[in-house]
C-alpha cells in the first residue's frame, strides 16, 4: 500500500534509465537488426512501422514466433502459450481480438510510450532533412498512457490479461508538406524510430495500476494532493478517474469542493 510522505516524487520526464543491462542490450540488438535492414525514412517508404518492429523483436527475438494465425486473427507473437500484441496507439482497436483471445489464451498487450523525441523534417522536393537542435517539448510518461488504457478498461481485471508499458525515447520523421510559413503545420507523419529504452512497468491485476500514483500519496487524497506529490497536473485527474473506473480506489466524499478518494489496497 502507498504510504503518506512529505517528499515529492521525481517526475518521469527527468528519470534516468531504469532498465536492466540485459534488457537494454536486447533492445539495442533489436533496434540494430531492424534499422540495419532499412534505409533512412524517406517519402514513400511505408511498411511495418519501425517502433512496432523493434518492440516486437525485443519482446520475442525468435522470429518464427511472429505473425502467428490464431483463429480468425494473426497474433504479433505467440510464445509459450501466450499471445503478445504490440500496439503503439489506439488500444481500443484490440477489443475484438481480446474478446476472442481471452477465451482460451493468456494475452500480454505491449504498449510503447515515447518519453522524449526529436523531430526531423524532410523537404518533399529535395529530400533534405533538417536536424533538430533540441528534443520536442512534448513528453510522454506512464501517466499519459492512461489515455490509451481507457480503450481497454472493460478488459482490465480479466485474469488472463497483462499490460506491459515500455517507456522509450525516439526520433520522429515528418514531411514539410503542411501549412504555415515553414510548411510544418499538419505536415505528414512518416515514421518514428526508437533510440533508447528507459523503463518498463507490467500490470497483471487491477491493483497493479496503483503504480501510476506517486509512492508518497496518502491513503486518502484529492487530485490536488496527487499533483503536490509529484503527479503531472495535466494527467492527474485522468489517472485518478481511471483508477476509480477499474475499482482500485473509492470515492468517499468531498474535501471542500474536491472529490476525496481512498486507496483500496
Secondary structure, DSSP 8 states (H G I E B T S, - for coil): -----SS----GGG----S-HHHHHHHHHHHHHHHHTS-S--TT--SS-HHHHHHHHHH---GGGEEEEETTEEEEEEETTEEEEE-SS-GGGGHHHHHHHTTTSEEEEEEEEEEEEEEEEE-TTT--EE--SS--S----TTTTHHHHGGGTTTTT-TTEEEEEEEEEEEEEEES-SBSTTS-BT--EEEEEEEEEEEEEEE-SGGGGGGGS-TT--SEE-HHHHHHTT--TTTHHHHHHHHHHTTSEEEEEEETTEEEEEE--
